[in-house]
Amino acid sequence: MNDIQENRIVADEEAMLALGEELAAGLLAGDLVTLDGPLGAGKTTIVRGILRGIGYHGPVRSPTFTLIQLYDTQPPVLHTDLYRLKSAAGLGLEE
């Protein structure tokens, strides 16, 4: 597994969406992308861009309260928000 860490400054929401689309172009089934940042940093916006980049154009909401959102895309995308948890054990993420 390649561990790539990168920091970028983006100008606005459209730039964040474009960054997500750019990331999507390099992702393969089974890849894991982790995002870290404070509330309102644009994490869900970048996920929206990734999903747009693989052809999904439906609603994308932050899974803050549901914890897990599965998108029926090809390949499937699992969007999680685990900031409130001490451990992800038992959530079924390994599946």
N, C-alpha and C positions, 0 to 999 in steps of 0.2 A: 504494500500500500504506500502510495506517495503521500507525504504529509506536506501540504503547501499552505503557508500562511501568508496572507497579503493584506495590506491596508491600503484603502483608496479613499479619496475624498470625492464625493459626487455633488453636483450642483443642485439637483432637484429630483423630484419623483420620477420624471421621465428618464433622467440619467441613471437612476437606481434600477428602473425597469430594464433599460438597455444593458446594464451590467449583468442583471440576472439572465437575460437572453444570451449574452456572451458566454456566461458560465455554462448555460445549458448546452451550448454547442460542443463543449469539451467533456461533458459527463457521459458515463456509461452506466448501464444497469448495474446496480449493486454499489455504486459510489455513495459515499456519505459526505454531506456538506454540513458543517456546523457553523452557526452564526452566533455571535456574542455581542451584546450591546444593550444599552439602557432602553427602557420603554420609549417608543417613538423614534428609535434610531433608523428604522426602515427595514427591519428583518423580514417582515411579512411582505413588504413591497418587493424585496429582492426575490423572495420565493414566488411571488406573482410573476415576476419577469422570467424566472426559470421555467415556470409552468407555461407561460406564453411562448417561450422558446421551444418547447416540445409540442406545441400545438393546442394547449388547453386555453380556452377563453372564457370559462365560467367564473363565478365568484370565488375569491380566495380570501378567507377570513383568518385572523389570528386564532390559533387553537389555545388561547390563554385559559379558557374555562373548560374546554373539552379535552385538552391535553394532546389529542391526536386527531389529525384530519387526513383521511386517505383520499387521494385523487385517482380516479379510474382513467389513468393515462397509460401510454405505452412508452417506457416501462412505468409501472405504478409509482406514484410519489407519495411518501408518507411525511407529512409536515407535523412536527411536534413542538410543543412549548413546555419545557421541563423546569423552568426557573423556580417554581414553587416546591419542587420535590427535592428531597435529599438523595433519593436513589430512583433509578428507572427500573429497578428489579420488579418483576411481576406485571409489567405493562404489556409484555408480548412483543417488544421491539425486535427481539432476536428472530422472530418468525418473519 
